[in-house]
Amino acid sequence: MIKLILPIAIFIAVVFGISYFWNNSSAQERKKIALGLLAAVLLSLILTIYLIID
């Protein structure tokens, strides 16, 4: 049960956290947040593909 609830709770907390920081940031900080999120998505995609192939 905890394996199902914990990831969902973490995901919701991350979404609310990003939303909070996005709303309280300037245009320059928003660019940094967007680049950081893009890097994280690309890294996770590359890592997932690597682990599937390996």
JOTA-V63329 format. One record per pair of residues at least 24 apart in sequence whose C-alpha atoms are under 10 Angstrom apart, sorted by the first residue. I is the first residue (numbers start at 1). J is the second residue. Records with the same first field share a line. If there is no record, write none. Layout:
# JOTA-V63329
I=J, J
This chain:
# JOTA-V63329
none
